């Protein structure tokens, strides 16, 4: 019979995002580092949806309610599960995937030892699993000012709409850039750039992972992210979003699937692509420097846009000194799919990979 950590790995691998097995077994080292055997056993009894109170979980596990409540709270404080405070002021808990989830919540717990484990697992476990995926969980959100001329702008394409739909905001360091810096690599782009909203912001603030910010500061951070050449990414869902990543091509794990490993399907592109006016372009190279996914290059002193690699972020168009680069909307046949909400997205990803969601 598999030990509790192997069973937990199998449990987490049931998420559409996956937690695949590796030949080296590095994933089990990670789980042993994060969970005690008793905590790993509790994880086997948790569900991702809907959130459940302590009494419900205690009844299923046969554990003392008071003791279990303290354990669940401690686990949520360490970012191993999610905690939600209901309107009745009661705490509810639910299972979360490795990404986006447990790994990101280790932001304040990074050490040289566990970073090496996480990096090793990314390459040995997560990258190979992405090669078999057809539906990406993250979607690029374009620079809004570069698509304002479109008559078909959807709410999920507007960064401003995402901000206006929430009342509580938090910002945290980007775990990708923080890990890279701790390994002596990385870049100097904006570090405090990962944003969360609503219930997600509550969790970040209460756990001390991020700091609370106002709506106006959230807008300023997004503008600074664009100035630094960071790409806005969130869930590939049309409903309410609870986080936004601001990604760089050199450190971001998601973009590395495109730039380093050639998994072009790992990120869902926006509904736009970049094109340039040959007559007005002065081939200054600004767009080449701005592109985070190597979709623009210089050939024979001429700028060339590779539309197969373009993810439609708009960073090139926003800084083109002659306005020669513009964003063009894709035809309905070219537009990537978007799902009605986060749950629908996970169900679609699960159907594609043959993984059940939600757990019963």
C-alpha positions in Angstrom: 0.0 0.0 0.0 1.4 3.4 -0.9 2.6 5.5 2.0 0.7 8.7 3.0 2.9 11.0 1.0 2.5 9.0 -2.2 -1.3 9.0 -1.6 -1.2 12.7 -1.1 0.8 13.1 -4.3 -1.9 11.1 -6.1 -4.6 13.3 -4.5 -3.0 16.5 -5.7 -2.4 15.1 -9.1 -6.1 14.7 -9.5 -6.3 18.5 -9.9 -6.3 19.5 -13.6 -3.0 21.4 -13.0 -1.5 18.1 -11.9 1.2 17.1 -9.4 2.9 14.4 -11.5 5.3 11.7 -10.3 9.0 12.0 -11.2 11.8 9.4 -11.5 13.8 11.2 -8.8 10.9 11.4 -6.4 11.6 15.1 -5.7 7.9 15.7 -5.3 7.8 13.3 -2.2 10.7 15.2 -0.7 8.7 18.4 -1.1 5.6 16.9 0.5 7.7 15.6 3.5 9.2 19.0 3.9 5.8 20.7 4.0 3.5 18.2 5.8 3.8 16.1 8.8 2.4 12.5 8.4 -0.8 13.5 10.3 -1.3 16.6 8.1 -0.8 14.6 5.0 -3.5 12.2 6.2 -5.9 15.1 6.8 -5.2 16.3 3.3 -6.6 13.1 1.9 -10.0 13.9 3.5 -10.3 17.5 2.2 -12.2 18.6 -0.9 -11.5 21.6 -3.2 -15.2 22.5 -3.6 -17.3 23.6 -1.8 -15.4 24.9 1.3 -16.3 23.0 4.4 -16.5 23.9 8.1 -14.5 22.1 10.7 -17.5 20.1 12.0 -18.1 18.6 8.5 -14.4 17.6 8.1 -14.2 16.2 11.6 -17.2 14.0 11.0 -15.6 12.6 7.8 -12.2 12.1 9.5 -13.4 10.9 12.9 -11.1 13.4 14.6 -11.8 15.6 17.5 -13.3 18.9 16.3 -11.3 21.2 18.5 -8.0 19.6 17.8 -8.7 19.3 14.1 -9.8 23.0 13.9 -6.4 24.1 15.3 -4.5 21.8 12.9 -6.5 23.1 9.9 -5.9 26.7 10.9 -2.2 26.1 11.3 -2.0 24.4 7.9 -3.8 27.3 6.3 -1.5 29.8 8.0 1.4 27.9 6.3 -0.3 28.1 2.9 -1.0 24.4 2.6 -4.8 24.8 2.3 -7.1 27.7 1.9 -9.1 29.3 4.7 -12.3 31.3 4.1 -14.3 33.2 6.7 -18.0 32.9 5.9 -20.7 35.6 6.5 -21.5 33.7 9.7 -17.9 34.4 10.8 -17.2 30.6 10.8 -14.0 29.3 9.2 -14.2 27.1 6.1 -11.3 25.1 4.6 -10.6 23.5 1.2 -7.9 21.8 -0.8 -5.8 23.7 -3.3 -3.5 22.5 -6.1 0.3 22.8 -6.2 0.0 25.6 -8.7 -1.7 28.1 -8.6 -1.8 27.4 -4.8 0.5 25.7 -2.4 3.8 26.8 -4.1 2.8 30.4 -4.4 1.8 30.5 -0.7 5.3 29.5 0.3 6.5 33.0 -0.6 7.6 33.8 3.0 9.1 30.4 3.6 11.7 30.2 0.9 15.1 28.9 1.7 18.1 27.8 -0.4 17.1 24.2 0.3 13.5 24.3 -0.6 14.0 26.5 -3.7 16.3 23.9 -5.2 13.6 21.3 -4.6 10.9 23.5 -6.2 13.1 24.3 -9.2 14.0 20.6 -9.7 10.3 19.6 -9.5 9.3 22.3 -12.0 11.7 20.9 -14.6 11.2 17.2 -13.9 7.5 17.2 -13.1 5.5 20.3 -14.3 7.2 21.0 -17.6 6.7 17.5 -19.0 3.1 17.5 -17.9 2.5 20.8 -19.8 3.6 19.3 -23.0 0.5 17.1 -23.0 -1.9 19.9 -22.3 -4.2 21.5 -24.8 -6.0 24.0 -22.5 -3.9 26.4 -20.5 -5.1 27.7 -17.2 -3.6 31.2 -17.5 -4.6 33.8 -20.0 -2.8 36.9 -21.2 -4.6 40.2 -20.6 -3.5 42.8 -23.0 -2.4 46.4 -22.3 -5.8 48.0 -22.3 -4.9 51.3 -24.0 -3.6 49.3 -27.0 -7.0 47.7 -27.7 -9.3 50.7 -27.0 -10.0 51.1 -30.7 -11.7 47.6 -30.8 -15.5 47.6 -30.8 -15.6 44.2 -29.2 -13.6 44.6 -26.0 -14.8 42.1 -23.5 -14.8 42.7 -19.7 -12.2 40.0 -19.2 -9.9 41.8 -21.6 -9.9 45.0 -19.5 -7.5 45.3 -16.6 -9.5 48.3 -15.4 -12.7 46.2 -15.3 -11.0 43.6 -13.2 -9.9 46.3 -10.7 -13.3 48.0 -10.6 -15.1 44.8 -9.8 -13.4 44.4 -6.4 -13.1 46.4 -3.2 -10.2 44.8 -1.4 -6.7 44.4 -2.9 -3.4 42.9 -1.9 0.1 42.8 -3.5 2.9 40.4 -2.8 6.4 39.7 -4.2 6.5 37.6 -7.3 7.6 34.2 -6.2 9.3 33.5 -9.5 11.5 36.6 -9.4 12.1 36.1 -5.6 13.3 32.5 -6.2 15.6 33.6 -9.0 17.1 36.4 -7.0 17.8 34.1 -4.1 19.6 31.8 -6.5 21.7 34.8 -7.7 19.9 35.1 -11.0 16.8 37.0 -12.0 16.1 40.6 -13.2 15.5 44.0 -11.8 11.9 44.2 -12.9 9.2 45.1 -10.4 9.3 42.5 -7.6 6.2 43.4 -5.6 3.8 42.7 -8.5 1.6 39.7 -7.7 -1.9 41.0 -7.0 -4.9 39.4 -5.4 -8.5 40.5 -5.0 -11.5 39.9 -2.8 -11.3 36.6 -0.8 -7.9 35.9 -2.1 -6.7 39.3 -0.9 -8.2 38.5 2.5 -6.1 35.3 2.7 -2.8 37.0 1.6 -3.3 39.9 4.1 -4.4 37.7 7.1 -1.4 35.3 6.5 1.1 38.1 6.1 2.0 37.0 2.5 1.1 40.3 1.0 0.1 43.8 2.1 -3.2 45.5 1.7 -3.3 48.3 -0.9 -6.0 50.7 -2.1 -7.7 50.6 -5.5 -5.6 53.6 -6.6 -2.3 51.9 -5.6 -3.4 48.8 -7.4 -3.9 50.8 -10.6 -0.4 52.4 -10.2 1.2 49.0 -9.7 -0.3 47.7 -12.9 1.0 50.8 -14.8 4.4 50.3 -13.3 4.3 46.7 -14.3 3.6 47.7 -17.9 6.4 50.2 -17.8 8.8 47.5 -16.6 7.6 45.2 -19.5 5.7 42.7 -17.4 2.8 40.7 -18.9 -0.6 40.7 -17.2 -1.9 37.1 -16.7 -4.9 35.7 -14.9 -7.3 32.7 -15.2 -8.6 31.8 -18.6 -12.1 32.5 -17.4 -14.6 35.3 -18.2 -16.0 35.4 -14.6 -14.7 37.3 -11.6 -10.9 36.8 -11.2 -9.2 36.8 -7.8 -5.5 37.3 -8.8 -3.3 38.8 -11.5 0.3 37.9 -12.2 2.7 40.3 -13.8 5.2 38.1 -15.5 8.7 38.5 -17.0 10.2 36.3 -19.7 13.4 35.6 -17.7 12.0 34.3 -14.4 8.3 33.4 -14.8 7.6 29.7 -14.7 4.6 30.0 -16.9 6.3 32.0 -19.6 9.3 29.6 -19.4 7.1 27.0 -20.9 7.0 29.1 -24.0 10.4 30.6 -24.1 12.6 27.8 -22.7 10.6 24.6 -23.3 8.5 25.3 -26.4 5.2 24.4 -24.7 3.3 27.1 -26.7 -0.1 25.8 -25.5 0.8 26.3 -21.8 -0.4 29.9 -21.8 -3.6 31.1 -23.5 -3.0 34.1 -25.7 -5.2 37.2 -25.7 -7.7 37.8 -28.5 -5.1 40.1 -30.2 -1.8 39.9 -32.0 0.8 42.5 -33.0 1.3 43.8 -36.5 3.5 46.6 -37.8 3.4 49.2 -40.6 6.4 48.5 -42.8 6.4 52.1 -44.1 6.5 53.9 -40.8 8.6 51.4 -38.8 12.2 52.7 -38.2 13.5 49.4 -36.9 14.7 50.9 -33.7 14.6 47.6 -31.8 12.5 48.9 -28.9 9.9 46.2 -29.5 12.5 43.5 -29.6 13.7 44.5 -26.2 10.2 44.8 -24.8 9.0 41.4 -26.0 9.1 38.8 -23.2 8.5 35.7 -25.3 10.9 36.3 -28.2 8.1 36.8 -30.7 9.9 39.8 -32.2 13.4 39.7 -33.7 15.7 41.7 -35.9 16.6 40.1 -39.3 18.8 42.0 -41.7 18.2 45.2 -39.8 14.5 44.8 -40.1 12.0 44.0 -37.3 10.1 40.8 -37.8 7.0 39.7 -35.7 6.5 36.0 -35.4 2.7 35.7 -35.1 2.9 32.1 -34.1 4.8 33.1 -30.9 3.0 36.4 -30.3 0.8 36.1 -27.2 -1.0 39.5 -27.7 0.2 41.3 -24.6 0.6 44.7 -26.3 3.8 45.6 -24.6 5.5 46.2 -28.0 2.7 48.5 -29.2 2.6 50.6 -26.0 6.2 51.8 -26.4 6.6 52.0 -30.2 8.0 55.5 -30.8 6.4 55.8 -34.2 3.1 54.0 -33.5 4.0 51.5 -36.2 3.0 48.5 -34.1 -0.7 48.0 -33.5 -2.8 45.3 -31.9 -5.3 43.5 -34.2 -8.2 41.5 -33.0 -8.3 37.8 -34.0 -11.2 36.4 -36.0 -13.7 34.3 -34.1 -12.1 31.2 -35.6 -8.7 32.2 -34.4 -9.7 33.4 -30.9 -8.7 31.0 -28.1 -11.5 29.6 -25.9 -12.5 31.2 -22.6 -14.6 29.6 -20.0 -17.6 31.0 -18.1 -15.9 30.8 -14.7 -13.0 29.3 -12.8 -14.9 26.2 -12.0 -15.8 25.7 -15.7 -12.2 26.2 -16.6 -11.0 23.5 -14.1 -13.7 21.1 -15.3 -12.6 21.6 -19.0 -9.0 21.1 -18.1 -9.9 18.1 -16.1 -11.9 16.6 -18.9 -9.0 17.2 -21.3 -6.5 15.5 -19.0 -8.8 12.8 -17.7 -8.6 14.1 -14.2 -11.8 14.3 -12.0 -12.9 17.6 -10.7 -14.4 18.3 -8.2 -13.5 15.5 -5.8 -16.4 13.5 -4.4 
